[in-house]
Amino acid sequence: MAIRKAVVKDAPQIFKILQYFALKEVLLPRSLNSIYENIRDFFVYEDEGKIVGVGSLHIYWEDLAEIKSLAVEENYQYKKIGSQIVKACLEEAKELGIKQVFALTYVPEFFEKLGFKITDKSLFPQKVWTECIHCVKFNDCKEIPVSIRLD
């Protein structure tokens, strides 16, 4: 079992995992095209050649990035795979010189265990106006913003 950066051939497996959780309404859906366009953002967790966990680090500005599309197949949950993916994202953010990383989540406790703090979405105007504004749940968003400072 190992974590690595995604490659183009991983996109269909990433899509399948994200689609599963999107249909359960615990993640926002992502198109296969969007995954291909953002494949460099993704980390995957692989077990014997099968991708069982995914997550991405999306850069918004010189000092701000978001952890997005974090999902682990149900029979692999509670094995610290999600934590490892988040830690890989945070390590990459540090290497890139990013000062703050945030996530929008239905499970803030998971991120709090990793050092994130619940925060106010208004601190992330780039996110609100680039993606949230187009979301069908924009006016009734139940996701909780969390963030961590890396400096």
Summary of the structure (lengths in Angstrom):
residues: 151
radius of gyration: 14.4
end to end distance: 30.6
largest distance: 41.8
contacts: 439
relative contact order: 0.14
helix: 42%
strand: 30%
